[in-house]
Amino acid sequence: MEYKNIKYQFSDNVARITLNHLPLNILNIEMMKEINNVLEGLFEEKNLKLLVFDAEGKAFCAGVDISEHQGNTAVEMIKTFHQIFRNLIKLNRPTLAVVNGAALGGGCELVTFCDFIIASENSKFGQPEIQVGVFPPIACIILPEIISRTKAMELLLTGCIINAPEAQNIGLINKCVPAETIKEEEIKFTSQITKLSPVVLGHTKSAALKRQQKMFLDYLTEIEDIYLNQLMKTEDATEGLKSFMEKRKPEWKNK
């Protein structure tokens, strides 16, 4: 099947989803649906050992499409985006993100939800949502689980962006490598996984992440309610998103 915003390949027990919505791989609803279509098609693929996310272009993913994050489309966008993570849990196979360039907002959430992350030295990571009047639901759940609480709160509450060496230093990613060797590192890592049993990989991942995944699914439902029924009804959320689209500083009203 041909996709408009992604590329998909399955070879040697490895599925690969390549973000291909150039130049910055901004996640729109159509693109999210394509990712979900691939993931749901893999549920019955018994030989799957590893799912890889990578990207074409100069950025891994610079976030979600803000133009679809307002008004009537906001609910559909959030539900469709979050379905990616529910599908990844259901898929229950190791996941690897190969990052070359910026992974911000929803792109950073997709990356940090993966089991393994290899990034080039020129990559950057961040959750800048707070600066436009919203918060990242996935990151709010996952970041305090995978890095220190203090660093997670710094990323979430300031919207700061960190480089790949710092991301490795705080345990956000597995490995930071020169851009010219990233493919070599990916192949080296992939070969360690593909020699193993897919069913054993699935049971091991399930056992290791059972508590975290149960917590994630429970919390995600609650956080979706906060996000859609409380946050998105505030004047400041509307102002933040609107100001971003209009390329100006937001004027917060604390309402």
Beta strands, then each sheet from edge to edge (+ up, - down):
strand 1: 6-11
strand 2: 14-19
strand 3: 50-55
strand 4: 95-99
strand 5: 102-104
strand 6: 116-120
strand 7: 124-126
strand 8: 161-163
strand 9: 175-177
sheet 1: 1+ 2- 3- 4- 6- 9-
sheet 2: 5+ 7+ 8-
end
